[in-house]
Amino acid sequence: MSRNLILGTGLSSLVVLAALISFIWTPYDHAALNIPAKLQTPNAQHWFGTDHFGRDMFSMIMVGARTSIAVALLAVGIGMSLGVPLGLTAAARKGSWLDELIMRGNDLVFAFPSLVIAILITAVFGAGAVNAIIAIGIFNIPVFARITRGAALSLWEREFILAARVAGKGAARISAEHILPNVANLLIVQGTIQFSLGILAEAGLSYVGLGAQPPTPSWGRMLADAQTMVSFAPHLALIPGLAIILTVLGLNLMGDGLRDWLDPRLRVART
């Protein structure tokens, strides 16, 4: 097991553990206002200090981890559950009108970044975590569709696929029984990468007010609230910023380690 995988799994596990613990315990109520204790620097009572409303930053970071993970995980789930079948279908119908329709649809979605999609959705349904999930999820669909199609195309000419076709199996059954298991490793690695990008996207959407809405804590919202107070309370920006950096770094390292671990060719090359 590579050092990247160990380090990445460790960092990611800490964030997930903090999010899980926040369901049953936080040092303070993350929404409780305590104006006399506002803008405290990290100390024995408030490990990460307090914000401009006197709320405990450590508690907000824990609950914010829950928000970021939930949004990113559901968005990746949407992208994978819709993108993978589309990619398998496009590969099975290579060169057909259906393949062209799917791939041109992917190009159309790629033309609009997740922030633009979020603005469009927000204009109709209003800002919120659910709309952020939908926006990020829509952007993930063509990513998984392209990855799946590219990997599947290289398998359709293999001997075991030809044998399955000779045995009378249809394209849908071959895709489910033979193609999907052989591209699953690639999808797992890509899933970790998209998960880290989902964390960043959620933070970005919350920063501009399109993600989770108060009083629900969000790392991006915490950064937005801190931008006018960096000069005299830098911990308000440093702490959520470090939380985002460490989480994304951990997920990227884990994805890199999983790629090396799941692909025997890379293991041989590194040794």
C-alpha positions as CSV (number, residue, x, y, z in Angstrom):
1,M,0.0,0.0,0.0
2,S,1.5,3.3,-1.1
3,R,2.2,6.3,1.2
4,N,-0.2,8.4,-0.8
5,L,-3.1,6.0,-0.1
6,I,-2.2,5.7,3.6
7,L,-1.9,9.5,4.1
8,G,-4.9,10.3,1.9
9,T,-7.1,7.7,3.7
10,G,-6.0,9.1,7.1
11,L,-6.8,12.7,6.2
12,S,-10.1,11.7,4.6
13,S,-11.0,9.5,7.6
14,L,-10.5,12.4,10.0
15,V,-12.9,14.6,8.1
16,V,-15.5,11.8,7.8
17,L,-15.1,11.0,11.5
18,A,-15.6,14.6,12.5
19,A,-18.7,14.8,10.4
20,L,-20.1,11.6,11.9
21,I,-19.4,12.7,15.5
22,S,-21.2,16.0,14.8
23,F,-24.5,14.1,14.6
24,I,-24.3,13.2,18.2
25,W,-21.8,15.6,19.8
26,T,-20.2,19.0,19.3
27,P,-18.3,21.0,22.0
28,Y,-21.0,23.8,21.7
29,D,-24.2,24.3,19.8
30,H,-23.0,25.5,16.4
31,A,-25.9,27.9,16.1
32,A,-25.8,29.4,19.6
33,L,-24.9,33.1,19.6
34,N,-22.6,34.4,22.4
35,I,-21.9,38.0,21.6
36,P,-19.6,38.6,24.6
37,A,-17.3,35.8,23.5
38,K,-17.1,37.0,19.8
39,L,-13.8,36.9,17.8
40,Q,-11.9,35.0,20.4
41,T,-8.6,33.5,19.1
42,P,-8.1,29.7,19.7
43,N,-8.0,28.9,23.4
44,A,-8.7,26.2,25.9
45,Q,-12.5,26.8,25.9
46,H,-12.8,27.3,22.1
47,W,-10.1,25.3,20.4
48,F,-10.6,27.1,17.0
49,G,-11.7,30.3,18.5
50,T,-15.1,32.0,17.9
51,D,-16.6,34.0,15.0
52,H,-18.2,37.5,15.0
53,F,-21.4,36.1,16.6
54,G,-19.5,34.2,19.3
55,R,-20.2,30.8,17.8
56,D,-17.7,28.1,18.4
57,M,-15.6,27.6,15.3
58,F,-14.6,24.0,16.1
59,S,-18.3,23.0,16.3
60,M,-19.0,24.9,13.0
61,I,-16.1,23.1,11.3
62,M,-17.5,19.7,12.4
63,V,-21.0,20.4,11.2
64,G,-19.6,22.1,8.0
65,A,-17.8,18.9,7.2
66,R,-21.1,17.1,7.4
67,T,-22.6,19.6,5.0
68,S,-19.7,19.4,2.5
69,I,-19.5,15.7,2.5
70,A,-23.3,15.2,2.1
71,V,-23.4,17.7,-0.8
72,A,-20.4,16.2,-2.6
73,L,-21.4,12.6,-2.0
74,L,-24.9,13.0,-3.3
75,A,-23.7,15.1,-6.3
76,V,-21.1,12.3,-7.2
77,G,-23.9,9.8,-6.7
78,I,-26.1,11.6,-9.2
79,G,-23.2,12.0,-11.7
80,M,-22.3,8.3,-11.4
81,S,-25.8,6.8,-11.5
82,L,-26.7,8.7,-14.6
83,G,-23.3,9.2,-16.3
84,V,-22.1,5.5,-16.2
85,P,-25.2,4.1,-17.9
86,L,-25.0,6.8,-20.6
87,G,-21.3,6.1,-21.1
88,L,-22.0,2.3,-21.4
89,T,-24.8,2.9,-23.8
90,A,-22.7,5.3,-26.0
91,A,-19.9,2.7,-26.1
92,A,-22.2,-0.1,-27.0
93,R,-23.8,2.0,-29.8
94,K,-20.5,3.5,-31.1
95,G,-21.0,5.6,-34.2
96,S,-24.8,5.5,-34.0
97,W,-27.2,8.5,-33.6
98,L,-27.6,7.5,-30.0
99,D,-23.8,7.8,-29.4
100,E,-23.7,11.2,-31.1
101,L,-26.8,12.4,-29.1
102,I,-25.2,11.4,-25.8
103,M,-21.8,12.8,-26.5
104,R,-23.1,16.1,-27.9
105,G,-25.3,16.4,-24.9
106,N,-22.2,16.0,-22.7
107,D,-20.5,18.7,-24.7
108,L,-23.5,21.0,-24.1
109,V,-23.4,20.4,-20.3
110,F,-19.6,21.0,-20.3
111,A,-20.2,24.4,-21.9
112,F,-21.8,25.6,-18.7
113,P,-19.7,25.4,-15.5
114,S,-21.4,24.2,-12.3
115,L,-21.6,27.8,-11.0
116,V,-23.6,28.9,-14.0
117,I,-25.9,25.9,-13.7
118,A,-26.3,26.7,-10.0
119,I,-27.3,30.3,-10.8
120,L,-29.9,29.1,-13.3
121,I,-31.3,26.6,-10.9
122,T,-31.3,29.2,-8.1
123,A,-33.1,31.7,-10.2
124,V,-36.0,29.3,-10.6
125,F,-36.0,27.4,-7.3
126,G,-34.0,29.6,-4.9
127,A,-30.6,29.0,-3.1
128,G,-30.0,26.0,-0.9
129,A,-28.0,22.8,-0.4
130,V,-30.4,20.8,-2.5
131,N,-30.0,23.0,-5.5
132,A,-26.2,22.9,-5.1
133,I,-26.4,19.1,-5.1
134,I,-28.4,19.2,-8.4
135,A,-26.0,21.7,-10.0
136,I,-22.8,19.8,-9.1
137,G,-24.5,16.5,-9.9
138,I,-25.5,17.7,-13.4
139,F,-21.9,18.8,-14.0
140,N,-20.6,15.3,-12.9
141,I,-22.8,13.4,-15.4
142,P,-20.7,14.1,-18.6
143,V,-17.5,13.4,-16.6
144,F,-18.5,9.9,-15.8
145,A,-20.1,9.4,-19.2
146,R,-16.9,10.3,-21.0
147,I,-14.7,8.2,-18.7
148,T,-17.0,5.2,-18.9
149,R,-17.3,5.4,-22.7
150,G,-13.6,5.8,-23.3
151,A,-12.8,2.8,-21.0
152,A,-15.6,0.7,-22.5
153,L,-14.6,1.3,-26.1
154,S,-11.2,-0.4,-25.5
155,L,-13.0,-3.5,-24.1
156,W,-15.6,-4.0,-26.8
157,E,-12.9,-5.4,-29.2
158,R,-11.5,-7.8,-26.6
159,E,-11.8,-11.6,-27.1
160,F,-13.9,-12.2,-24.1
161,I,-16.5,-9.7,-25.3
162,L,-16.5,-11.3,-28.8
163,A,-17.1,-14.6,-27.0
164,A,-20.0,-13.2,-25.1
165,R,-21.5,-11.8,-28.3
166,V,-21.1,-15.2,-30.0
167,A,-22.9,-16.8,-27.0
168,G,-25.9,-14.6,-27.8
169,K,-25.7,-12.0,-25.1
170,G,-27.1,-8.6,-26.0
171,A,-25.3,-5.3,-25.7
172,A,-27.1,-4.3,-22.4
173,R,-26.2,-7.7,-20.8
174,I,-22.6,-7.5,-22.0
175,S,-22.3,-4.0,-20.6
176,A,-23.7,-5.0,-17.2
177,E,-21.9,-8.3,-16.8
178,H,-18.6,-7.8,-18.6
179,I,-17.8,-4.1,-19.3
180,L,-18.9,-2.5,-16.0
181,P,-16.9,-4.8,-13.7
182,N,-13.8,-4.2,-15.8
183,V,-14.1,-0.4,-15.6
184,A,-15.2,-0.3,-12.0
185,N,-11.7,0.4,-10.7
186,L,-11.3,3.4,-13.0
187,L,-14.7,4.7,-11.9
188,I,-13.8,4.3,-8.2
189,V,-10.7,6.4,-8.7
190,Q,-12.5,9.0,-10.7
191,G,-15.2,9.1,-8.0
192,T,-12.7,10.1,-5.4
193,I,-11.4,12.9,-7.7
194,Q,-14.9,14.1,-8.4
195,F,-15.7,13.9,-4.6
196,S,-12.8,16.3,-3.9
197,L,-14.0,18.6,-6.7
198,G,-17.4,18.4,-5.2
199,I,-16.1,19.7,-1.9
200,L,-14.5,22.6,-3.7
201,A,-17.6,23.3,-5.8
202,E,-19.8,23.2,-2.7
203,A,-17.5,25.7,-0.9
204,G,-17.5,27.9,-4.0
205,L,-21.3,27.9,-4.3
206,S,-21.7,28.6,-0.6
207,Y,-19.1,31.4,-0.8
208,V,-21.3,33.3,-3.3
209,G,-24.5,32.5,-1.4
210,L,-25.8,29.7,-3.6
211,G,-25.1,26.7,-1.3
212,A,-26.2,25.8,2.2
213,Q,-28.1,28.7,3.8
214,P,-27.7,30.0,7.4
215,P,-27.9,28.7,10.1
216,T,-26.5,25.6,8.5
217,P,-22.7,25.9,8.7
218,S,-20.7,25.6,5.5
219,W,-17.0,26.1,5.0
220,G,-17.5,28.3,2.0
221,R,-20.0,30.4,3.9
222,M,-17.5,30.7,6.7
223,L,-14.9,32.0,4.3
224,A,-17.4,34.5,2.9
225,D,-18.3,35.8,6.3
226,A,-14.6,36.1,7.2
227,Q,-13.4,38.1,4.2
228,T,-14.0,41.5,5.8
229,M,-12.3,40.5,9.1
230,V,-9.1,38.9,8.0
231,S,-6.9,41.8,9.1
232,F,-8.0,41.5,12.8
233,A,-9.3,37.9,13.0
234,P,-7.4,35.8,10.5
235,H,-8.4,32.6,12.2
236,L,-11.9,33.0,10.8
237,A,-10.5,32.5,7.3
238,L,-7.5,30.3,8.0
239,I,-9.4,27.5,9.8
240,P,-12.2,26.8,7.2
241,G,-9.6,27.4,4.4
242,L,-7.3,24.7,5.9
243,A,-10.2,22.4,6.4
244,I,-11.0,22.6,2.6
245,I,-7.3,22.2,1.7
246,L,-6.7,19.2,3.9
247,T,-9.9,17.5,2.8
248,V,-9.2,18.0,-0.9
249,L,-5.6,17.0,-0.5
250,G,-6.6,13.9,1.4
251,L,-9.1,12.8,-1.3
252,N,-6.6,13.5,-4.1
253,L,-3.9,11.5,-2.4
254,M,-6.3,8.7,-1.8
255,G,-7.4,8.7,-5.4
256,D,-3.8,8.6,-6.6
257,G,-3.0,5.8,-4.2
258,L,-6.1,3.8,-5.3
259,R,-5.1,4.2,-8.9
260,D,-1.7,2.7,-8.1
261,W,-3.1,0.0,-6.0
262,L,-5.9,-1.0,-8.3
263,D,-3.8,-0.9,-11.5
264,P,-1.1,-3.7,-11.5
265,R,0.7,-2.0,-14.4
266,L,1.4,1.1,-12.3
267,R,2.5,-1.0,-9.3
268,V,5.1,-2.8,-11.5
269,A,6.2,0.5,-13.0
270,R,6.8,2.1,-9.6
271,T,8.7,-0.8,-8.2
